[in-house]
Amino acid sequence: SLGNTNYDIFSTDTASSPETESIMPLIEIRNVVLNDVSLSYNDLSLKLNASINNLSAEISGTIAQENITGNIKVKKSVIALEYEGEEYLKQAFVKLDLPAEVVLSRQLINLKNAKVSVNDLELSMDGSIENDTVNKNISTDIKYQFASWPVEDILALVPPQFRSYLKGIESQGLLSSQGRIKGLLSDSVMPILDINLQ
C-alpha cells in the first residue's frame, strides 16, 4: 500500500437527474449487540495504528432526516493506540456509556450524562461540540467531573515519551475534579478552561 486511504467505497454518480429534495426516512435501531469483537486499523499515511479487542457493546437509536439520536454502551474493550511510532494507549480497558444527539448539517454533537472509563478511571460529561467548517474552528461547551482517581493510576496513563517530564515526581492520594471547557478551538485560539481540583 502507498498509504492512501482505501475506504471510499461509494462511486460518484455523474448521471444528471432532476433536482428533488431528498428526505431521509425514519430509521429505528432498537438494539444491536456486539460480543467479543476484535478490530484493527492501520493508516500508513497518518502513521496511525489502533486495535480493539474483546469488544462487547450495545447500540440503539433513531435516524430522522438530519438528526441522529442514540446511545452507545461499550461494556468492555481492550484498546491499543500508536501514532507516529509513539504508544499512547497500551492494552487499556475502556468502557463507554454515550447517549448523544448528532445534527449532521451542523456537525454538532450534544452529550447528556456521557461516561467514559479508562482503566476504571471514570469521567462524566455534558455539553456540546460543533465543527464550524466556514470559520474552520470547533465550538465547545463541555462540563465534566470525576471523583477519587488514584494519582498513581493517572500517572500510569502518561505515554512513555512524556514520562521524562515526571521524573523525580512522587505523588500519592486521590484526585477529584469538575469544570467546564467553553469556547473556540482552532490553530490560534484555545477554549477557556475552568478547572477545579480537589
N, C-alpha and C positions, 0 to 999 in steps of 0.2 A: 504494500500500500504506500502511496505517496503522501499519506497524511491528510487527504481530502475527506470531508465528511461523506458518508455513503448512505444516509438515511433520508434523503429527499426522494421519496418513493412515488410521488404523485406527478404524473406528466402534465405539461402545460397544454391546455385546450386552446388551440389557435383558431378554431372554427368560430365564425361570427354567429351571434344569437341575439334575438330581440332582448332589450333591456327590461327586465322584470324584477320586482322587489322579491328577494328570496326570504322566506320566513322559516327559521329552523323549528321543526316540530318539538313538542314537549317529549323529552326522553327521561324516563324514571329508572334509576338504578337502585333497586331495593336492597340488594346485598350481594357483593362479590367477595368471595373468601379465597385468600391465598394461603397455602400451607407449605412450609418447608421449601421455599423458592430460593434459588441462587441465581444471581445476575452478575455480569461483569461488563465494564465499559472501558474501552481503551481508545483515547483520542490522540493520535500521533501529532496532529497539528498543534494542539494545545499542551501536549506532553502531560496528559491527564489520565490517570488510571484509577478506577473505582470498582469496588466489588461489594456486593451484598450477599450474605449467606444466611441460611436458616430463617428466611423471612416468613413471618406469619402476620397477615393483615386482613382487615375488612374495609370495604369501600362501599359507600352508599351516597345517593344524592339525586338531584334533578338538573336537567339542562333545558332551559327555556329561552329561546331566542339568543340574546347576548349574555344571559346570566347563568352561572353555574353555582349551585348551592349544594354542599355536601359535607361529608365527614370521612376522613381517612384515619383509621386506627391501626397502628403498627404495634402489635403485641410484643413482638421480639424480632430482632435482627442483629446481625454482626456486620459492621461496616469497616472497610479499609479505604483510605483515600491518599493518593500520592499525586503531587503536582510539581512538574519540572524537577523530578528526581528527589523531591523532599517529601517526607512522610508526615501527613497532617493528622490522620487517624489510623490507629493500628488496632484492628480487631475490637472496635468499640461496640458496646452493647447499647443499641439505640431503640427507644420507644417513642411513638407519636400518638397524640390524640388531637387531630387537626380539623375542627369544624371551621369551614370557610365559605365565603361568598366571593365569587370572581365575576367582575364585569369586564367582558372581553374587549369591548370597544374602547374602554378607558385604561385597559391593562391595570385594573385595580383589584387588590385582594383585601378583603375585610376578614379579620380574625376575631373570634369571640371565645375566650377561655380556652385558648390553644395551649397544649402542653407538649414539651419536648424533653426527653430524658436521655442523657448520655452517661453510661456507666453509673446509673442510679442517681445522677445529679439532675433534678427536675426543674425546669424553667416554665413559668406560666406567662402567656402573652395575650394582650387585647389590643386591637387597633387596626391600622390600615397602611398599605404600601401601594403607591401608584407610580407607574412609569410614564413620565411626560416625554413622549417621543419628539414633540415640537421643540421644546426648550432643552432637551437632552439632559434631564435630571430625574431624580427619583424623589418623590414626596413621601415622607414617613411621618407617622404618628403612632407610636407603639408604646404601650405601658407594659412593664414586665415586673416580675417578682420571683424570688427564690428564697428558700429558707434552709438554714442549718446545713450548708455544704461543708464537709470537712476540707480544710485548706490543703491537706496533703493530696486529696483526690483531685482538687482543682489543678494543682501544680503538675500532677501526673499527666494531665491532658495537654500540657505545653509541648509543642512539637520539638524534637531533638535539636533542630537547628537554632532554636531560640533559648535553649536551656542554659547556655553560657551566660546570658544576662541575669540569671537567677543564682549564679554561683556564689556560695557563701551565705545565701539567704536560708535561714531555717525558720519555719513557721508551723505552728500547730493551732488547733482550735476550730471553731465553726464560723462560717460567714453567711450572713443573710443580706439581701439587698432588694430594694424596689426603686423604680424610677420610670423615666419617660424619655423616649428618643423622638424628637419632633423637629421637622424642618426639611430642607432640601439637601440632597446628596448629589454631588457632581465632581468633576475633576478639580474644581476650585472652591467648592463650598461643602461644609460639613453640617449635619443637623446639630441642634442643641441637645446636649446630654445632661439630663437632670438625674443624678445617681446618688442614692443614699445607701451607705454601707453600715452594717452593724456587726 
